[in-house]
Amino acid sequence: MSRAVDGRVTLVECGVVRTSPKTELAHRIREIYDAVVSLIERHRPAAVSVEAVFHGKNAQSALKLGHARGAILLAAAHHDLIIAEYAPRQIKSAVVGHGNATKEQVGFMVQQQLRLKEVPTPADAADGVAAALCHCLMGAFPR
């Protein structure tokens, strides 16, 4: 995210990091780390906003998410960035207005608030943008 001259928050870049399930876990984590480092070095953010760990029904999915979060947090820490963690309900509440919002509602509100032509895709990308937007809406956007 970036703040325009008129004070509006704008989206600078949006996407997802995909790794191959055929690749060894350690190498996949390294790929995520390297991709995040590349983003940090390219855009020089003041902070990184991530979704806090939540306890879902699928322990295997939660564990994989934890590995990805670890790579992201390590990349941010190596660059001495502020790390802001928000619960999923907190992100939804900030962006949509209530914590029980669907992925579709989050994507739509991200599109509306950032004046985008389309909803960021895939949904994981919209979720990442929502986490960053939440950080901005919480008044934590650097001046």
N, C-alpha and C positions, 0 to 999 in steps of 0.2 A: 504494500500500500504506500501511497505517497500523498502528501497534502499539496493541493494546487494553490496557486497564488490567491485565489478567492476563498480559500479555507476548506474547500470540498476535499473529501477523501477520494482518491482515484486508484484503480487497480493497475499495477505496473506489469505483473506477469501472473499467469495462472496455469497450472498443469498438475500432473501426477508423476510420481516416480514408479515405474513398473520394473519388476525384476522377474526373472524366469523361475518358476517353481522347480525346475530341473537343476538349478544352480545350488551349490552347497549353501547352507544358512549363513555361515560366516562371510562368504563372498557376497551374498545378497545384502547383508547388513552393511558391508563395506561400500557397495554400490549406492545404497541410500545415503550413507555418510558423505561419499564423494559428491553426489548430486546436490546435497544440501550445502556443502562447502562451496561448490561452484555458484549456487544462487547467492550465498552470502557475499562471496567475493565480487560477484557481478553487480549486486544492488546495494551493498553496504547498509543493511538495515540497522536500526538502533535497537530493535527487539525482535524476538521470535515468539509467536503465540501458538500454543499447542493445546489440544484437547486433553484434559486430565483423564487419567485411567478410570474406567468405569467397569463394574462387574457385570458382565453379560452372562447369558446362559451357556455360551460356548467357550470353555476354558482354553481350547486350542487357538481360537481366534484372538482371544485376549492376550495370550502369550505372544503370538506373532505381532500383534499391535505393539506390545511392550518392547519387542526387539526394535521395531521401526522407530518408536518414540525415543529409545535409548540412543540410536544413531543420530537423530535430529538434535536431541539435547546435548550430546557430546560435541557435535559440530558447532552449535551455538555457544557452548561453554568455551571451546577452544578459541573462539573469536571474541570472548568477553562480552557477549550480548546479554541484554536483559531477557530473561525467559519468563513469559507469562503463561500460566496454566489456568484454563477455565473448564469447569464442568460442562458436559454436553447441554444440560438444562439451562445453564447460565448463558451459553452461547446462543441457544435458541431464543431465550427470553430477551436478550439484548437485540438480536437481529429481527425477530419476528414479533415479539411482544408477549409470548408465553412459552413456557418450557416444554410443552408437549407437542411442539410443531413437528410436522412431517418433513422428510427430506425435500419433498417438492415445495413446501411452503418456505423452507430455508432458502432453497435455490431461487425461488421467485423474489423473495425480499432482498437477497443479495443483488439480483439483477436490478430491482427497482432503486435501491438505495445508492448503488454505484452507477446508475444510469447506463447499464450495459445493453447492448442490442439483443443479447441472448443470455440465458441462464448458463453459468459455467458448467461444462461437462468434462468428465463424468461427475456423478454426484459427490465423489470423494474430493474433487477439486472445489466444488461449491462449498463443501464442509470446511475445507482449509481456508478459503476466502472468508467464510463466516467467522472462523476463529480469529482471523486477523481483524476483521471488521468489528468484532466484539471488543477487541483490545482498544481500537480507536474510539468506539462508542462509550467505553468505560472512562473516557477522559485521559487515557494513558498515551495518546499519540504524541510523539516527540514534536516539539515546536521548532 
